[in-house]
């Protein structure tokens, strides 16, 4: 069985620099892509000074109106198609008519010595094979013998392109060379010479009249830069390719044909788009064998993938069918775009039958006309077979495969009919492995048919180490699990993936989806910001999606730490990836850098450094993402001399940041920020239930802030919410005019919401800044913000500076009571939150829940009874309530003189509860007079607590009366009594001095009688308030004073 496989090449859009620079139907463009050093294949006999070898090409290669089957490879950095040239070719002059059919990626007088190697290899399968010629560590022949360079030329069967790819350099870069191609005529107007004014991949210029034979210095050709030459004609028509696979009964997404559609040279104002494709089942024995037809697009990437289906699925296609509803599939200007027709084969398909199809029309709108593909396909190219791949394959000596890559290449040419395990045995020799380990596209993987790679149960340690650009590459992969546990069970990390190159990644992702890496040790020493221990790479067209890195150690070397731990490269396309329960440590600049992603998650990670790692500026999590979740993380021990930030949110939106421990501090003059977010493009940033500690003693004037919202001069974004956070700044300095804030809001545009937070800074400094106003006290802060009525300011007891779990008096502290938030159902440890009164901060203490809270207690009197009602928000070990009553002897105006309280009944409690519970008790042993009631809440251990008292008068009043509240002034509760003489709809409301409604105590119909209501002031600030009673057309208002 064969399948289509493509060499991995990344280009910057494949858009042409200038179509004025087209000569004998060829042009060139520069790009960027990893230099993927080949191994295997054949080592060339070309060596020494001017050595060469004639080789047979693995496929007929079309170049400049000729077809070639042989080529000569020279040590001087060129390949001559046809192998007719007999000279040494050591003088690099593209304009010399003696040179014909020359392909020169780096042409000069070069020398292949003992440190050098020339190798060639065929990669992939029809119709997209690549023939790769590689010069490794080639040196210059004279004068510059210390200069060496690695480079490749890659010939593409698929579209006739030639890719010049450049690797590492060494020595003095002051050398010269030629880069270009020459056709079969040679001489003036028959060559294309490349000139460079700045390092690749920037703009290149081409000439067919002047040969630039002195490209210098070598730094113009940096590692991972590329130049591609390609025939323009191949980028305009439609090409169809049959995919020579055996098809399997009962298997979906079987490739039938590949379609290469290329648009005309631009520019145009409106890119063309495709609207419909028409097909027939030319060559098919029986169309009933086809359940459905689908069309996939892989954009500019010639690797087949099922990531993006375009158009509608066609059920039971007949002899002719079409796929429409493409919704403006733009393919841009001067683009080669790839489409794939696939069939789902029926389980009852007849073995041995033929299945085939062809495309008869591509309809487009915009600048481009509809196209009839100009190709003729042979009938009956695909045969229905029975079988496929599943089960376990072992890697090691005398096992199924010696190398991991051998097993993956086998799966790449197979179709999965069930899950596959790749088990690495104790006889496996990593030194014999071919790196990088490339995990390719494998047909018919899905949620049920996963490929799982893991060490065998008896393997105690396995290290996969290389100095390649990546040790493991997930390239167009899907439904892969890389499990580092021996036997795939337990929690011990047996597998280590390591990279020793200063420019290499341990793992990289390119167009991968549904991939899991778990229980692995991942380590690298990469010192470039474009790299990472884990790299989510720039992809050609698709995005990396649904990647899970779980339970891994992502660690740099303490002596040579990498710049970044996990790097979602800016400009790459990623979505719904998660870094979960990982330790990310020993990095120089950023632990987790999200430069581009959608709906990412960073959960349960510990992000920290060894004490010896100190750099100027360091960030725990950098997140420039849409709708990410950052929760349950612990960020600590990251130190810098200039600036340290726990979580940094630049131009981003819809962030959810909750349940994080952030503890930062040192004794140097360093700017420190727990969470720093700005306003540009920021919408609906939610900062909930975080615990932040800033600490240290220093001498200097650098700012520190637990939470900082930066000011923006334009586009202040949308709202943000800060609730239920504990933010403590204990940082002090010996310098005057120092400012170490718990919270700093520089920009309050777009109606932010702040409440239920605890802010604290060291004595003698401000704890908060609202725009330009500094606050010493919580009352000041409430005035400046106009909110935060339920916030407080007090120091908190933590286990240590590095462990922010609550301890001591902070356990059970009612001042740390927050408010329920739907997205925060558990705490940092996964323990459930109290659904009524959760703790502020990331730690919810189940062993010390907040005590029984009585949220209401009221009484209603009739002629011969009194109904008592009360509600609790939460209860702990509550046995129940003893109801107590006393008779009032004197009117309220003469003072309060009462008899002793006596118990009149008992109501069972709910034990321990986090829900609202409602209780009632009716006293039917009363006569005319005034009574006072209270509740005695009793715990199972015998401890008790009294409620506030309420007063009731028995007997029908003859007037409408609102009494003065008692006590007054009050803190925190007061009783309000009123009387109505007839049945009325009654409203009792509280207002502040500005007339804003603060609370509604009563809003219902009441019978004649005397009533008492308790007002609890926990949620309001100190000050003067009004309470107003309305019954029908009657209304009375009185004042009361709250002093906290």
N, C-alpha and C positions, 0 to 999 in steps of 0.2 A: 504494500500500500504506500502511496506517496501523498504528501500534502504540501501545501504552499508555505514557504518560509522565507522571510526577508531579512537582509542584513540591517542592523539598527543604525540609522543615520538621522541626525537632527539638523534641520536647516531653518534659518530665520525667515520662514514664510514662503521660500522659493519664489519670491517676487523678483523680477529682473531689474537690475540697476538701470539699464538703458537698452531699449531695443534698437537704438542706432548702432549699437555694438553687436551686430550679428554678422558673422562672416562664414561663408560656405555652409549656411544653415545651422551654425553652432553659436551659442553664446555661453556665458559663464556667470556664476553668482557665488558670493562668499557666504559662509554660514558657520555655525557652531555645533559641535557634536563630540561626544566622547571618542577619544582615540582608543579603539578597541583592539588591542594587540592580539593577533591570532597565534594559535599554537596548533600543533598537528600539521596536516597537509604535507608538503614536500619542501625540504631544504634545498635551495638551488645550488647548483655547482658553480654558479657565477661567483668569482672571488678575485681578490687582488686588485691590480690596476688595469682597468679596462676589460675585466672578465665578463662573460655573457653566457647565457644558456637559451636554447630554442625549446619552447614548450608547446604542447598541443592545447588549445583552448577547450574548455569543457562544453562550450556551446558556440555556435556561429555568432560572431560579433559583428554587428553592422556599424560601419564608420565611414562617413563621407562618401556615400553611394557605392561602397564596396563591402564585401562580406569576407571576414578573415577567420581562419581556423587555426592559425599558428601565430606565435609572437616570440620576439627575442627580448629577454630581460637582461639589462646591463647593470653593472655595478655603478655606473655613472648617473643613475637616477632616472632612467628612461625605459620605456617599453616600446618596441617597434613592431607594429602589427604587420603580419605577413612574413616577418623574419628574413626579408630580402637584403637588408643592409649588412655589409660585411666589415665595416670599419670599427674602430674603438669608440668613436663618438665621445671623446673626452673634451672636445671644444664645444661649449654650449652656445650655439648660435641658431636660433629658431629660423632665421631668415636665409640660412645657407641652403641652396636648392639641392644639395647632396642628401639632405635629411628629408625623408618622406615617411608618412604614416607614423610619426613620432608622437608619443604620449609622454610628457615630461612633467612629473609632479615636483621634482627638484633636481635640475640638471646642472652638473658641474663636473670637474675632474675629481672624482671621488675614489675612495679606496676601501675595499672590504677586507679588513685584517682579522686577526684571531678573535677580537672582541666584537666583530660584526657578524651579521647573519642576514641572508636574503631567503625569504620563504614565500611560497605561494600556496593557495588553498581555495577550493570551491565551497561556497556556503549556500545553503538553501536548496530549494527544489524547483523544478520547472513549474511555471514559466518565469520565475523570479529568482534565478540563481545569480550569485555574485562571484566573480573571479577576483581574488584579492592577492596583490603582489605587495610584499612588505620588505622594506629595507630597515633593518634594526641596527642602531648604533653605528651607522656608516660614518667614516671620517673623511676629511678632505685630504687629497693626495700629497700636497706639498704646501709649505709656508704656514698652513693653518691646521697642522696635524692634531692639535688638541681639540679641534671643533668636531663635534659629532651630532648627528640628527637621526631620528627615527621617523619614517613616513610611509605612506601606502598610496597605491592607486587601486581603485575598486571599479571593475567593469560590470555594468548592470545588464543582464539579459532582458529585463522587463521593458526598459525604455531607452536603452542605448546610451545612458549617461555614463560619465567617468568622474569619479569622486577622488579628489586629492585630499588625503587626510594626514594631519601632522601631529606627531607625538613629541616626546621630550627632546631637549637639546642639552648640550654641555660644552664648556669651553668658551673661548672668546667669540662673541657673536658677530664680529666684523668680517664677514665673508660675503661672497656674492654667488648668485645662481640664476638660472632661467626657469620660468614656469610657463607651460603652454602646450599647445598641440599643433601638429602639422598634417595637412592632408596628403593625398597620393600624388599631387602635382609638385608640391614643395616650392620654396622661393617666395617672392613678393606676392602679397595678396592671398597666399595659400597657407598662412600660419595665423595663429592667434596667440599673442604674447600678453601676459599678465603684468601689470605694473601696480605697485603698492606704495601709497603715500603715508599710510598709518597701519598699525598692526591689524591683522585679521581679527574678527570677521567684518571689519568696516569696509567701506566702499572700495571696489577695485576698478581699474580701467583696463580696457582691452585695445589692442592695435593689431592690424594685419599688414602694416607697412614699416613699423619701427619695432625691432626686437629688443626688449629690455633684458639684456644679458647680465645685468649687475644689480639684481635685487639684493639689497643689503640694508641693515644688518639682519642677522638670523632672528632677532626679536620680532621682526615683522610677521613671523610664522609661529605664533605661540602654540603651546600644546592645546589640543582639542579644537583647533581651527581647521576649516575645510574650504575647498573650492570645488564646485561642481561644474563640469562642462556637459551640455546636453543638446541634442538636436531639437530645434524649434518645431519641426514638423511633428515630433512625437508629443508635443504639448498642445496640439490643436484637435486632432481627430478623436474619434472614439475607438478604442481597442478592446476587443473581447478576448478573454483567455479562458480556455477550459481548464478545470482543475481535475487532474487525473487521479481521482480517489475511487476506491471501492466504497459503495454506499451500503449501509446496514439497515436491515428491516427494523422498524420500530424506533429509529433514532432521529431526533430533530436536528435542524440547522446543518444539513449536509450541503457543502458547497458545490454549486453546479458551474457557474461561470463568474469570473471576475471582470469588471468593467472599468477601464481607465478612460475618464472623460476629461478632456483638456479644453480650456477656453482660449479665445483669441487674445493677441496682445492688446494691452490697454493703452492709455487709461480711458475709462468710461465713468460717468457720474453714478450710474446705477449698476451694480454688479448683476450678472445674469443669475437666474435661478431655474431649477429644474422643477417641472410640474407633474410629469407622468412618464412612465416607461412601459413600453409594450413588448410582450414576449410571446414566443410559441414554444411548444414542447417538442421541437424538432428532434427526431431520433429516439423518442420514448416508446417503449414496447406497449405499455398499458398505463394510461394516465390515472387509473384507479389506485396505482401504487403510490401516488403523491397525495398526501393528506392536505398540505397547505404550502403555499409559496410566500416567501418574505424577502424583503430587500434590506440590506444593511449598508451603512456608509462608514468608511474609516477615514474620511477626509483626505488629507495629504499623506497619510500613512499607508504604505502598501501592505501592511500586515493585517490579515483577516481578524475580525473581532465581532462579537455579538453585542458590544456595548450599546450601539445606537441603531435601532431599527427605524427606518424611515418609510412612511407610507403605510397603507392598510395591508393587513394579512389577507391573502386570497385563499379561501377554503376550496379544496378539491378543484384545483385549476384544470381546465380542459386543454384542448389543442392550442387555443389562443387565450391570453389573458393580459390584463394590464394592472399596474400598481400605481395608484394615484394618491391624492390627499397628502402631498409631500410638504405642504405648508412652507413654501418659499425656502427650499434647500439651496442657499446661496453657495456657489463655488468660486466666487471671486473672479478676479481678472488674472490671466496668465497663471492659472493654477491647474495642476494635475490632481484630479479628485478620483477616489477609488470607491466603487460600489460592488456589492456582492449579492448575487441571487442564490438563495438557499431553498432547499425543499425539506419538509418533514416527511420522512418515509413511513408508510403504513406498516404496522406490525405484521400484517398479512401479505406484505409485498412478496411477489414470486421471485425466488432465488434464481439468479442468472438472467433476469430481465434487464433490458437497457433503460436508462433514464438520461435525458439530456434536455437542453433548452438553448435558445438563442434570443438575443435582444433585437427587435426589429425596428424600434423607433424610440428616441429620447426627445420628448417635447420640452421646450424651454420657453421662458419669457425674459424680457429685458433686451439686451443688446444682441443675443445670440439666437440664430434660427434653430428649429428642430433638426435633429441629426439622425440619419440612418447609418448605423454602424457598418463600416466597410470591411467586412470579413466574412469568410465562409467557414463554417464549422463542420467537422465530420460527424456523422450520425453515430449514436450509440457508444459514447465514450465512457459512460459510467455503468458499472455492472453491480446489481444488487447481490450482496454477499450476506453471510450469516456469521456473526462473531464480533469481536471487539476486545477491548482490554479492560480488565479489572483484577483485583486481588493484590497480593503483596509481592514486591520485588526487592531482593536483598542486594546490598552493595558491599563488595569486599572481594578478597581473594577466593577464587573458585565459586563465586556466587553468581547471581543472574547478570550483574554488571560489576566491573572493577571500579568505575567512576560514577559519581552522581550525575555529571553532565551526560554520560552515555545513556543513563536511564531516562533523563529528561528529553534527550534527542529522540529516543525511541517513542516516548509518549507523544512528542510533537508530531510524529508521523503516524499516530494511531488515533482511534476513536474510542473514548471511554464508554463502556456499557455498565459500569458500576464504579464504586469507590476504589481508589488505588492507594496503597501504602508503599512508601519507599523507606525501607528499614536499613540503616547504616550499621553494619555489624562491626565486631571488634577486630576483624581482619582487614578492614578498610584502611588504606594508606593515604592520608591527606596529601602527602608529598607528591603522589602520582596524579593528583587531581588536576584537571584543566581549569584554571581560573581566568576570568570570573565564572562562577556558576550562574548560568543564565536560565531562569525559569521562564519558558516560553508560553505561547498560546497552546493549549491542549484542547482538542475538540471534545465537545459534549461534557465538559465539566459543568456542574451545577450544585445546588445545595445538597443533593443526594450523592452526586458523583464528585467528591472532593479528592484532591491529591494531597496526602499527608506525608511529610518527611520528618523522620525522627530517628534518634539513636536506638539501637537494640537494647533490650532490657539489661544485658550484661555489660554494657559499655559504661565505664565509670567517668570518662572524660573524653571529649571530642572537640578538637580545635580546627576550624576552617580558617586559614590565614593566608593572605596574599598582599602583594603590593600593587595590585591593579587599580584602575579607577574605582571599581567596586568589587568587593569579594563576592557578594551575591546580588544579582540584578533580577528584579521581577519585571519582565519586559512583555507587555501585552498579556500578562497572566491573569487568570481568574480562578476563584475557588481553590486556593492553595492554602495549606496549613503547614507552617514550619514550626515544629514542636521540639523544644530543647530538652524534654524530659526523657530519660531512659525508658524505653517501652511505651512512651506517651502517657505515663501515669505518674502520680505523686506531685511533688512541688520542687524537687531538686533540679537546678539548672545544670545539665550535663553538657550542653552544646555551647561553644563559644564561637562567634563569628567575628573575625578580627581583620583589621587592615593596618598595615605598617607604613603605608605611603603618606607623605605629608600632603598629598592632594587626593587621597582616596577615601571612600566611604566603606563602612562595613556592609551596609545594605542600601540599595537605591531602588526606587519605584518609578517606572515609566509606563503609563497607560495600564496600570494594574487595577483590578477590582475584586472585591470579596477575598482579600488575602489576610491571613492571620499569622503573626509571629508571636509566639508565646514561650515563656520560661526559657529564654535564651540570654546569654551574656553577649552584649554587643559592644565592641570597643574599636577606637580608631584614634589617630593622631593628626588628622587633617587640620591644617592651619590657614585655610582660606574660607572666607565668608560664603562662598558659593558651594561649600561642601558641608558635611555633617557626618556624625556617626551613622545616622539614618538620614537619607536624602529623599525627599519627594521632589522629583525632577521635573524640569520643563518637558512637557509632552508635545508631540507633533500636532495632535488634533484632539484627542480625547482627554479625559481627566483620570487621575487616580481617584478611586472612590471606594468607600467602605473598607478601608484598610484598618485593621486592629492590631496595635502593638500592646501586648498585655503581659503583665507579670515578668517583665524583662529588666535586666540591669543594663543601662545605657551609660557607659562609663568611659571617660577618657583617662589617659595616663597622667598621673599626678606630676611627673617631671616635664612632659610635653603634652599638655592638654589641648584638645581641639578647640577651635573657635566656637562651635555650636554643637549641642547634643543632637537634637532633632531639628531638621531644617526643611520646612515647607517653602521651597524656593520661590521668591517673588516672581510673578509672571507665569508660574506653573498653574495647572488646573487640577484642583483637588476638591473633593467633597465628602462629607460624612465620614471622615477618618477619626480614629480615637487612639489616644495614648492613655492607657489605663493601668493603674497600679504598678507603675514602673519607677525605678530609682534612676534619676538622671543626675549625674554628678561629674565633677572634675572637667569643667569647660571654662574657656576664657571669657567669652562674651555673652552668650545666651544659652540657657538650658534648653528651652523649646522655642523655636522661632517659627511663627506662622506668618509668612509673607503673603500667602494667597491660599484661601480655602473657603469652603462653604459648609456650615453646619458641623464644624469640627468639635471634638470633645477632648478635654484634658482633665482626667478624673483620677483621683486617688494616688497621685504621683508625689514622690519626695524629690525635691530639687535642691541640691546643695553642693558645696565644694569642700575640698580638704583645706585646712587652715593655711597651707603654704601657697595656695593659689590666690594671688591678689593682682588685679589689673586695674586700669584707670576707670573704666565704665563697665558695669555688668548688670544683666537683667535675668530674672528667673524665667518669666514667660513673656514673650513679645507676641501679641495677637492682633493681626490686621486681617480680620475675617468677618464674614457676614454670618450672624446668628450662631456664634460658638457658645459652648458651655465650658466654663472653667470652675470645677467644683471638687471639694474634698482633697485639695492638694496641700502639701506642707513645704513651704519655701523658707530656707534657713541657711546660715553659714555661707552666704555669698558676700564677698568683700571686694571693695574697689577703693581706689584713692581719690577718685573724683565724684563718682555718682553710682549709687546702688538702687535698683528698682525691683520690687517683687513681681508685680504684674504691670506691664505697660500696654496701654490700649491707644494706638494712634488713630488714623482715619478709618474708623470701623463702625459697625452698627449692630444693634440687637444682641449685645453681649449679655450673657447670664453668668454672673460671678458670685458664687455663694459657697459657704461651708469651707473656706480656706483658712489655714493657719499661715500667717506671714510674720516672721520674726527676723528683724534685721538690726544689726548694730555693730559698731566698732569704736575704737578710741582715737580715730583720726578725723581730720577736718573733711568730711565726706558728705555730700548731699545724699539723703536717704529718703526714699518714698516707698510706702507699702503698695498702694494702687495709684497709678498715674493714668488718667484718661483725659483726652482733649475733646473738644466739641465738634470739630469738623467732620461732617458726614456721620456723626454719632447719633443714632436714634435708639431710644428705649434701652439704654444701658441699665441693667439691674444689678445692684450691688447689695446682696443680702447675706446676713448671718456669717460674716467673716470676722475672725479674730486677728487683730494686727497689733504687734508690739514693736516699737522702735526704742532702742536703748543705746547706752554708751556715754562716756565722758570724754570730751575733747576740747581743744582750744582752737577756736575759729568762729566763722560767721556763716557757715554753710547751712542752708535751710533743710529741715527735715519735716515730713508730713506723713501721717498715716494714710490719708486719702487726699489726693490732689486732683482737682478738676481744672485743667489749664484754660487760660483765657484764649479766645480765638478772635482774630480781627475780622473774620468773615465766616459766613456759613456756620453758625453756632450749632447746627444740628437739631436734634429733637430732644425729647425729655430724657431724664435719668432719674432713677429712684435709689435712694440709699436708706436701708432699713435694717434693723435688728443686728447692727454691727457693734462689736466691742473694739474700740480704737484707743490704744494706750501709747503715749509718747513719753518715755522717761528719760529721754536724751537731755544731757546738760552740758554746758560749756562754761569755761572760766571767762570768756569774752563778754563784754557788755553788748547790749542790744541784740541778744541772741533770740532767735525765733524757732522753736521746735513745736510744731502744731500737731494736734490730733487730726484736724480736718481743715482743708484750705479749698474753698470754692471761689475761684477767680471769675467764673462766668455762670450766671444764673438764668440765662435765657432759656426759653422753651419750657417753662413751668416744671421745674424739678420737684420731686416729692422726697422729703426727708423726715423720718420720725422713728421712734423706738430705738435710738442708738445711745450707746454710752461712750462719751468722749472724755479723755483725761490727758493732761500734760503735767509735767513736773511743776511743783509749786514755784511761783514767781514768774511764770511766763503765761502767755495766752494759750488757750487750748484750741481756739478756732479762728478762722478768718473768712468772712463773707464779703467777697469783692474787696473793698478797701477798709472794712470795719473789723477790728480785732476784738475778740470776746475773751474776758477773764472768767466769766461765770455763765452757767447754763441759762440764767434769766436773760443776760445780754444776748446770748446766741439765739434764744427764742424770739427776742424782739427784732434782731437783724434779719432773721430768716423768715419771720412771720409764720413759722411752723415749728416742728420738733417739740410739741407740747408734751409728748410722752417720753422724751429723751432725758438722760441724766448725765451727771459727770462725777465719776468716782474711780479710784484706783481699784484694780482687780487682782486677786491672788491666782497666779499660775503655778504649775508644778515647777517650772524652770523657765529660763529665757528661751530655751529651745523646745520646750514642751508646753503648749498653751492650753492644755486641759485645765479646767477650773479646779481649785482646791480651797481648803480652809473656809473662811467666812463667806466666800463667793458661792459656795454650794448652798442652794436654797435661798439665796439673796433675792428678795422680791423686787429690789431695784433693778435687777437684770432681767425682768420680765419683758419679753417681746410681744409680737403680734403674729398670728398665724399667716403664713405665706404659702399659697398652693404649691408652688414649685419646690418648696423646701420641706419635704416630708420626713427626712432623716437628717442626722448630723454627720460630722466628718468621720465618725466611726461606724456609720450605718445604723445607729440606734434610732428608733422612731422618735419624732418630735411630739411634744405635747400639742394636741390639736386645738387647745384653747389658749394656753399661756405658755408658749415655748420660751426657752432661754434666748437672750441675745447671744451673738457670737456663734462660733462653729461647733461648740461642745454643748450637748444636751445631757444633763446628768440624770440617768434613770434612778440611781440610788438616792438622789436628793431632789425629787421633784418639788416644784413650788407648792406651798401648803394650801389647805382648803381656803378657797376664796369665795366669800359671800358677795355676789354681785347685786343682789336686791333683797329687800325685806320690807314688806308693806302690810297694812291692816285695813280691813273694811268692816264697819259696824252696821248692824241692823238693829231692830227694836230689842231683840233678845239674844243676839249672839254676835261674835266677832270672828271674822275669817282672816287668819294669818297666812301669808304666802311669801316664800323666799326661793331664791335660785342660787346654785353654786356653779362656778366655772370649772373648778377642779377640786379633787379631794384626795387626801392621803391618809390611809388607815382610819377612815372616819366611821366610828361606831354609830353615831347618830346625834340627834339634837334633843336636848331637854328643853321644853317650853316653860318659861317662867313668867309669872304675872305679879304685879303689885298694884294696890289701889292708891290713887293720888288723892291726898287729903285737902289740898289747897289749890286755888286757881293759879294759873301760870304767872299772872302779874305779881303774885305775892311770893314768888320763888318756888323752888321745887323741893317739897317735903313729902317723902313717901314712906310706906311701910316696907318691911322686908319682902324680898321676892320669894315666892313659893312655887315649887314645880306643879304644873297642872297637866302634863302629858309628855310623851316621848315619841319621836319619829325616827325610825331606823335610817342610817346613812347608806351610802353606796360603797363603802370601803375605800378603795383607790380608783379614781376615775379621772379621765381627762376630757370628759364631755360635760355639756350643760345638763344639770339635774334640777328638776322643779319639785318643790315640796309645799304642802299646805297642812294647816291644823285649824279646826273650828272649836272655839271656846263657847259652849252653850250654858255656862254657869255664871252668867252676868246679869246684873240689874242696872238701873239707871245710875250713871256716875262716870267717872273718868278712871281709865286703867292704863298701866304701862306694861309693855311686854318686852322680853328679850329672849335670845336663844343661847343655850349653853352647848357649844359643839364639843363632843367628847370623843377622844381617840381610843383605840383598842387598848393602848397602854395606860389608860386612865387620865392622861393629860387632857386639859380642856381649855377653851377660850370662849369669852363672851362676845356676843354681837353688840351692835349699838341698840339703843332702846327706842321704841316707838310708842306714842300715846294715842289712845282711842277714847272717845266719849260716846256713851250709850244714851239713846234718846234722840228723838227727831228734832233737829235744829229748826228754828223758826226764821233764820236769815242766812244770807250768803256771806261767808266770812273767810278771809285768808289771814292766818295768823303769822306773826313774825317767826322766822326760823329759829331753831334752838339746837346747839349753841350758835352764837354769832358774836364776834368772828369765829370761824371754824377751820378745822383741818384734821382729818380729810373728809369727814362726813357731817351732815346736819339733817335735822328732821323738819319737814314742812307740813303743817296741819292746815286743813281747810274743812269747811262745812257747807253743805247745800241743802236747801229746804224743799226742793222738788226734783223730780227726775229730769236730768239735763245731760247733754253731751258736754263733757268736761275736758278742757285742755290745761295742762300745767307745764310751762316751758321755762327754760333758763336762757338768758341773753347776756352777752358781754356789753361793755360800755359803748361799743360801736353799733350795737343793735344786731349783731350776728347771733343766730340761734346756736346755742351750745349743747342743749340736751332737751329731750321731750320726756317728761316723767309720767304724764297721764295723757291719753288721747282716746277716750271711750265714753260710753253712756254710763252714768252713775245714778243709783237710787238715792233718795234723801238719807242723809247721815253725816257722820263725822269721819274724816279720813286723815291718815298720816302716811307720808311718803319720805323715804330716805334719799338724799342726794349724795352721791359719792364723787369726790372731786379729783380722783387720781389722774384723769386724762386732761385736766385743764391747769392753766398757770395761775399764779397768785394774782389777786386783783379784786376789783369791785364788780359784782354781778347783780342782775335783776331777775326775780322770778315772778311770773305773771300767770294768774288764774282766770280762765274764761269759762263761764257756764251760761249757755244761751246768749242773751244780750248783756249779761253782767260781766264785768272785768275788773280785777284788782291787781296791782303790781307793788312789790316791795323790794328793798335792797338787802343784800347780804355781802359780807366781806370774807374772802378766802385768803388766809395768810399761811404760806408754806415755809 
